[in-house]
Amino acid sequence: MNTTFYFLKKTPVEIQMQIAGRIRAVRRKRKISQKKLSQLSGVSLGSLKRFEQKGEISFLSLIKIATVLGLDNELEHLFEDVPPLSIEEVIRGQD
């Protein structure tokens, strides 16, 4: 049995905080308040604040926020071009 080890560059919490920071930066760049984004997206203000502070949010709410900010295209293409992790994966993909 072939064992492949995956080394994370960042922890899941670090990734979620990075995404939350990017969304917050786009919101500010677009000059949209948290309250206005909440109203436009249908995501509660409390959920939006929790997301920006702790990175915690449902995937559906993230999609709603991204759509309002004009970022839905990035989510639509998430995981689209995933590179193989091993030569075995490349070989299996040719079958």
C-alpha positions as a Markdown table, in Angstrom:
| # | Residue | x | y | z |
|---|---|---|---|---|
| 1 | Met | 0.0 | 0.0 | 0.0 |
| 2 | Asn | 1.3 | 3.4 | -1.0 |
| 3 | Thr | 1.1 | 6.0 | 1.7 |
| 4 | Thr | 1.1 | 9.6 | 0.6 |
| 5 | Phe | 1.8 | 12.3 | 3.2 |
| 6 | Tyr | 0.1 | 15.6 | 2.8 |
| 7 | Phe | 1.8 | 18.6 | 4.5 |
| 8 | Leu | -0.4 | 21.6 | 5.0 |
| 9 | Lys | 1.2 | 24.9 | 4.4 |
| 10 | Lys | -1.5 | 26.6 | 6.5 |
| 11 | Thr | -4.0 | 25.3 | 9.0 |
| 12 | Pro | -7.7 | 25.3 | 8.2 |
| 13 | Val | -8.2 | 28.1 | 10.7 |
| 14 | Glu | -5.5 | 30.2 | 9.1 |
| 15 | Ile | -7.1 | 29.6 | 5.7 |
| 16 | Gln | -10.5 | 30.7 | 6.9 |
| 17 | Met | -9.1 | 33.8 | 8.5 |
| 18 | Gln | -7.2 | 34.6 | 5.3 |
| 19 | Ile | -10.4 | 34.3 | 3.2 |
| 20 | Ala | -12.4 | 36.4 | 5.8 |
| 21 | Gly | -9.7 | 39.1 | 5.6 |
| 22 | Arg | -9.8 | 39.1 | 1.8 |
| 23 | Ile | -13.6 | 39.5 | 1.8 |
| 24 | Arg | -13.4 | 42.3 | 4.4 |
| 25 | Ala | -10.8 | 44.1 | 2.3 |
| 26 | Val | -13.0 | 43.8 | -0.8 |
| 27 | Arg | -16.0 | 45.0 | 1.1 |
| 28 | Arg | -14.1 | 48.1 | 2.3 |
| 29 | Lys | -12.6 | 48.7 | -1.1 |
| 30 | Arg | -16.2 | 48.7 | -2.5 |
| 31 | Lys | -17.1 | 51.1 | 0.3 |
| 32 | Ile | -19.9 | 48.9 | 1.6 |
| 33 | Ser | -20.7 | 48.8 | 5.3 |
| 34 | Gln | -21.2 | 45.5 | 7.1 |
| 35 | Lys | -24.9 | 46.6 | 7.6 |
| 36 | Lys | -25.4 | 47.3 | 3.9 |
| 37 | Leu | -23.7 | 44.0 | 2.9 |
| 38 | Ser | -25.9 | 42.2 | 5.3 |
| 39 | Gln | -29.0 | 43.8 | 3.8 |
| 40 | Leu | -28.0 | 43.1 | 0.2 |
| 41 | Ser | -26.9 | 39.5 | 0.8 |
| 42 | Gly | -29.5 | 38.4 | 3.2 |
| 43 | Val | -26.9 | 37.2 | 5.6 |
| 44 | Ser | -27.5 | 38.4 | 9.2 |
| 45 | Leu | -25.3 | 41.2 | 10.5 |
| 46 | Gly | -24.2 | 39.0 | 13.4 |
| 47 | Ser | -23.1 | 36.2 | 10.9 |
| 48 | Leu | -21.2 | 38.7 | 8.8 |
| 49 | Lys | -19.4 | 40.2 | 11.8 |
| 50 | Arg | -18.6 | 36.7 | 13.1 |
| 51 | Phe | -17.2 | 35.8 | 9.7 |
| 52 | Glu | -15.0 | 38.9 | 9.5 |
| 53 | Gln | -13.7 | 38.4 | 13.0 |
| 54 | Lys | -13.4 | 34.6 | 13.3 |
| 55 | Gly | -13.7 | 33.4 | 9.7 |
| 56 | Glu | -16.8 | 31.3 | 10.6 |
| 57 | Ile | -19.6 | 31.2 | 8.1 |
| 58 | Ser | -21.8 | 28.7 | 6.2 |
| 59 | Phe | -20.8 | 28.0 | 2.6 |
| 60 | Leu | -24.2 | 29.3 | 1.4 |
| 61 | Ser | -23.7 | 32.6 | 3.3 |
| 62 | Leu | -20.2 | 32.9 | 1.8 |
| 63 | Ile | -21.7 | 32.5 | -1.7 |
| 64 | Lys | -24.3 | 35.1 | -1.0 |
| 65 | Ile | -21.7 | 37.6 | 0.3 |
| 66 | Ala | -19.4 | 36.9 | -2.6 |
| 67 | Thr | -22.2 | 37.4 | -5.1 |
| 68 | Val | -23.0 | 40.8 | -3.8 |
| 69 | Leu | -19.3 | 41.8 | -3.9 |
| 70 | Gly | -19.0 | 40.5 | -7.5 |
| 71 | Leu | -16.8 | 37.6 | -6.5 |
| 72 | Asp | -19.1 | 34.7 | -7.3 |
| 73 | Asn | -17.1 | 33.9 | -10.4 |
| 74 | Glu | -14.1 | 33.0 | -8.2 |
| 75 | Leu | -16.2 | 30.6 | -6.2 |
| 76 | Glu | -17.7 | 29.0 | -9.3 |
| 77 | His | -14.2 | 28.1 | -10.4 |
| 78 | Leu | -13.0 | 26.9 | -7.1 |
| 79 | Phe | -11.2 | 23.5 | -7.3 |
| 80 | Glu | -11.6 | 23.5 | -11.1 |
| 81 | Asp | -8.0 | 22.9 | -12.1 |
| 82 | Val | -6.7 | 20.7 | -9.4 |
| 83 | Pro | -3.2 | 19.4 | -10.1 |
| 84 | Pro | -2.3 | 15.8 | -9.3 |
| 85 | Leu | -0.6 | 15.0 | -6.0 |
| 86 | Ser | 1.4 | 12.0 | -7.3 |
| 87 | Ile | 2.5 | 10.2 | -10.4 |
| 88 | Glu | 0.0 | 7.4 | -9.5 |
| 89 | Glu | -2.8 | 10.0 | -9.7 |
| 90 | Val | -1.6 | 11.0 | -13.2 |
| 91 | Ile | -1.5 | 7.4 | -14.3 |
| 92 | Arg | -4.9 | 6.6 | -12.9 |
| 93 | Gly | -6.3 | 9.7 | -14.7 |
| 94 | Gln | -5.2 | 8.3 | -18.1 |
| 95 | Asp | -7.5 | 5.2 | -17.8 |
